[in-house]
Amino acid sequence: MASQALAAPLRLLPSDALVPSVLVVDDDRGALQECSRMLDELGYRHHCATTAREALAHLGQDQSIQI
């Protein structure tokens, strides 16, 4: 289910603010970079964080984060 959602890239809308984004949190920088690369290839907007504090900061700054 989640893998199916990731298989179909989001279509960019005229306003970038309307496009949901993904927040990836992992303390393993290698895994974070690989996940970021895959999301880039699929056309998803995303943010990366290595700590809970960073993740909460992203959530506070970007209301479009849905996953």
N, C-alpha and C positions, 0 to 999 in steps of 0.2 A: 504494500500500500504506500508507505512512505517512499520506497524505492521507485514505485511507479510515478509518484509525484515529481521526484527528482529527474526522472527520465525525460520529461517534457519541459523544456526551458520556458521561462516566463516571457511573454511578449512585452516589450517595453511600451508603456503608455506615454502619451504626450507629457504628462507630469511625472517625473521620477518619484515624487513624494507619494504617489498613489500605488507604487509597486511595492508589494511586501518584500521584506528582506529576511535573511537567515542570520542567526547569531550562532557561531560555532565557538564552543568553549572546550579547551583541552590543554592540559599542562605539558603535553608532549608537543614541542614545536614542530617536529617532523610530521606528525599526524595532522597538525593544524595547517601546515603548508600544503600537504597533499589534499586535504579536504577543500582548502581555499582554491587550489588549482582546478579541482573537479567542478566546483561551483562556478568558477570563472568560465570554464569550457561550456557549461550548460547554460550560461547566460543569467545566472542568479546574482542579485545584489546580496552582499553578505558583509558581516563584520566578524572579526576574530578576536578572541580574548584568551589569555592564559590563566586568569584568576577569576574568582567570583566577583571580586571588587571591580575588575575591568568590565566584566559582563554586565554588572549592574549599572556602570557608567554608560555603556552603550545603550542599554534599555532606557535609561533616563534621557538620552539625547536623540534617539530615533524611534518615533512612535510607529514606524512601519514594520518593525521587527515582529514577525508572527510565528516564526519557527525557531 
